[in-house]
Amino acid sequence: AFYDLFRFDSADVALTREWFESRVHRDDRAPAEAAMREALSNQQTECARRFRFERGDGTVAVVEERAVIAWSGEVADRVVGSLADVTVQRQVGEQLAIAQRMEAVGRLAGGVAHDFNNILTAIRGFATVALDEQLPSSRAREDIDQILQASDRAAALSRQLLAFSRRQVLQPQLVDVNESIGNLHRMLTRVLGEDVEVRTRLDRTLRAGT
């Protein structure tokens, strides 16, 4: 059964503890040996270990070993152990843990998105009122318009967070790169000040989807 489970030919197996320990993954060898030494020094009758074990074909399995130690007085007479290949169970457990973490992140993202939407509603509402109160020639109109455009982009981001939290399939949309860069250019010009010149070189033949 051992040969079949771990893909060994009988001729390749030496029935010694040294051979067995040599098949333990080198990164797990020290803690595995330490666990057995501790069991022997404490005269325990059982020792349980988990480590990676190299199969006969060179692949690596995650195994659980349960060893029974027989004692003759204070001398360990023999150790009889069994191995269980728990590679698949471990992989399933890791995948479940990842899924649970993603679910928690999704719930957090959903909560943040809802609160964010409430804030954006207030920002957009006050900005709209402020825009209506400006004269057509007011320079503040362009600044307020930038606030409204930024709130639209933030709302789109919020929708993506909500889609993630609900595990919805996102629907990619075509964008006009020139328009996006133009909006960013106007914002940067205001933020950076008059002593910094921002230049862009746009391909006017580009359109959304090209």
Secondary structure, DSSP 4 states (H G I P E B T S, - for coil): -HHHHHT--GGG---SHHHHHHTB-HHHHHHHHHHHHHHHHTT-SEEEEEEEEE-TTS-EEEEEEEEEEEEETTEEEEEEEEEEE-HHHHHHHHHHHHHHHHHHHHHHHHHHHHHHHHHHHHHHHHHHHHHHTS-TT-THHHHHHHHHHHHHHHHHHHHHHHHHHTTPPP------HHHHHHHHHHHHHHHH-TTS-------TT--TT-
